[in-house]
Amino acid sequence: MLRVHCVQLFYSSVRWFVGLRLSDALPDETTILHFRHLLEEHGVGMELFEEINRHLAAQGLQLREGTTMDATLIAVAKVPSLLQKSALIQASATK
């Protein structure tokens, strides 16, 4: 439930940041991807990143480039190791 609450907070903040109301249509993933490629082709992306960092640095903040990863943990059934399997096979062979 905490994750849902955080997503709601971030979603509202992002909509506010980009100037979208709840009634506005959101750009689809392809449109966003094309825009990002356009920025990269003209070298504007890094210039924007550096300019934003200059503004943040003036306030004692810093933005770093990185990668977001999903680190969701998924429960799985325990599988016996090869040593355990070997011991089971040997034990059943000696009976």
C-alpha positions in Angstrom: 0.0 0.0 0.0 2.9 2.3 0.7 4.2 1.8 -2.9 0.7 2.8 -4.3 0.7 5.9 -2.1 4.2 6.9 -3.4 3.2 6.3 -7.0 0.2 8.5 -6.5 2.4 11.3 -5.1 5.0 11.0 -7.8 2.4 10.8 -10.5 0.8 14.1 -9.3 4.1 15.7 -9.0 5.2 14.7 -12.5 1.9 15.9 -14.0 2.4 19.3 -12.2 6.0 19.5 -13.4 5.1 19.0 -17.0 2.0 21.2 -16.8 -0.6 18.5 -17.5 -4.1 18.5 -15.9 -5.9 15.3 -15.2 -8.2 16.1 -18.1 -5.2 16.4 -20.6 -4.2 13.6 -22.9 -0.8 12.1 -22.1 1.8 11.7 -24.9 2.2 8.0 -25.9 5.5 6.2 -25.4 6.5 6.4 -29.1 6.1 10.2 -29.1 8.3 10.5 -26.0 10.9 8.2 -27.5 11.0 10.1 -30.8 11.5 13.4 -28.9 14.3 11.8 -26.8 16.0 10.6 -30.0 15.6 14.1 -31.6 17.4 15.6 -28.5 20.2 13.0 -28.7 20.7 13.5 -32.4 21.3 17.2 -31.9 23.3 16.8 -28.7 20.7 18.9 -26.8 20.0 16.3 -24.1 23.4 16.6 -22.4 23.3 20.4 -22.7 19.9 20.4 -20.9 21.3 18.0 -18.2 24.3 20.3 -17.6 22.2 23.5 -17.5 19.8 21.9 -15.0 22.8 20.8 -12.9 24.1 24.4 -12.9 20.8 25.7 -11.5 20.7 22.9 -8.9 24.3 23.5 -7.9 23.5 27.1 -7.1 21.1 25.7 -4.5 23.4 23.0 -3.2 21.8 20.2 -5.1 23.1 17.8 -7.7 21.4 15.6 -10.3 23.3 12.5 -11.5 22.7 10.4 -14.6 21.9 6.8 -13.9 19.8 3.8 -14.5 16.6 2.8 -12.8 16.2 -0.9 -12.2 13.4 -2.9 -10.9 14.6 -4.9 -8.0 11.4 -6.8 -7.2 12.0 -9.9 -5.1 10.0 -12.9 -6.2 9.5 -15.9 -4.0 10.4 -19.2 -5.6 10.3 -22.8 -4.5 13.6 -24.0 -3.1 15.4 -26.3 -5.5 17.8 -28.8 -4.1 21.5 -28.2 -4.9 23.5 -30.7 -6.9 25.2 -31.9 -3.7 21.9 -32.5 -2.0 20.6 -34.4 -5.1 23.8 -36.5 -5.2 23.5 -37.3 -1.5 19.8 -38.3 -2.0 20.7 -40.6 -5.0 23.6 -42.2 -3.0 21.3 -42.7 0.0 18.6 -44.4 -2.0 21.2 -46.6 -3.9 22.5 -48.0 -0.6 19.1 -49.1 0.7 
